[in-house]
Amino acid sequence: MMTSIGKGALLFFGGVLFGTAGIKVLSSKDAKKAYTHCTAAVLRAKDSVMKTVTTVQENAEDIYAEAKQINLDREENEKPVELELEPEEKAEPVEKDEV
């Protein structure tokens, strides 16, 4: 039967061996090539996302400008029209009882 110290030592050396092999695999030429391709894919995705963001931003600016113009046009159409009475015509005051 293995003691807890022997078990711990075996796990430690197994971890060291696994870690060393992992570092070798991660630093190989094939791994470097895979990292390069993954990085290139990420950069392409970034460019695609930035193009989409730019398009959305331009559309939002257009919508905002058109909305402002609609509100300005509406404001101009809703201005009260002031009628000027000719000097000979005078409006008669309305008494409360007549309304």
C-alpha positions in Angstrom: 0.0 0.0 0.0 1.3 3.5 -0.9 1.7 6.1 1.8 0.3 9.6 1.4 3.8 11.0 1.0 4.5 8.5 -1.9 1.1 9.3 -3.4 1.8 13.1 -3.2 5.3 12.6 -4.7 3.9 10.6 -7.6 1.3 13.2 -8.3 3.9 16.0 -8.2 6.3 14.3 -10.6 3.4 13.4 -12.9 2.4 17.0 -12.9 5.9 18.1 -13.7 6.2 15.6 -16.5 2.8 16.6 -17.9 3.7 20.3 -17.6 7.0 19.9 -19.4 5.4 17.9 -22.2 2.7 20.6 -22.5 5.3 23.4 -22.8 7.1 21.4 -25.5 3.8 21.0 -27.4 2.8 24.6 -27.0 6.2 25.9 -28.1 6.5 23.7 -31.2 6.4 25.0 -34.8 3.0 23.4 -35.4 1.5 25.2 -32.3 3.0 28.5 -33.4 1.4 28.0 -36.9 -1.9 27.3 -35.2 -1.6 30.4 -33.0 -0.8 32.5 -36.1 -3.9 31.2 -37.9 -6.1 31.8 -34.9 -4.8 35.3 -34.5 -5.4 36.1 -38.2 -9.0 34.8 -37.9 -9.5 37.1 -34.8 -8.2 40.1 -36.8 -10.5 39.3 -39.7 -13.4 39.0 -37.3 -12.4 42.3 -35.7 -12.4 44.0 -39.1 -15.8 42.6 -39.9 -17.2 43.8 -36.6 -15.7 47.3 -37.1 -17.3 47.6 -40.5 -20.7 46.6 -39.1 -20.3 49.1 -36.2 -19.4 51.9 -38.7 -22.5 51.1 -40.8 -24.8 51.0 -37.8 -23.3 54.3 -36.6 -23.8 56.0 -39.9 -27.4 54.8 -40.1 -28.0 56.0 -36.6 -26.6 59.5 -37.5 -28.9 59.6 -40.6 -31.9 58.6 -38.5 -31.1 61.2 -35.9 -30.7 64.0 -38.5 -34.0 63.0 -40.2 -35.8 62.9 -36.9 -34.6 66.4 -36.0 -35.7 67.7 -39.4 -39.2 66.1 -39.0 -39.5 67.8 -35.6 -38.4 71.2 -37.0 -40.9 70.9 -39.9 -43.6 69.9 -37.5 -42.8 72.8 -35.2 -43.0 75.3 -38.1 -46.4 73.9 -39.2 -47.8 74.1 -35.7 -46.9 77.7 -35.0 -50.1 79.7 -34.3 -51.1 82.0 -37.0 -51.8 85.5 -35.9 -54.5 87.3 -37.7 -54.4 91.0 -37.9 -57.7 92.8 -37.9 -58.1 95.7 -40.2 -58.3 99.1 -38.4 -62.0 99.6 -39.2 -62.9 96.2 -37.8 -62.7 95.8 -34.1 -63.4 92.7 -32.3 -66.2 93.0 -29.8 -65.4 91.7 -26.4 -67.4 88.6 -25.4 -69.1 88.8 -22.1 -69.2 85.8 -19.8 -73.0 85.6 -20.0 -73.0 85.2 -23.8 -70.7 82.2 -23.9 
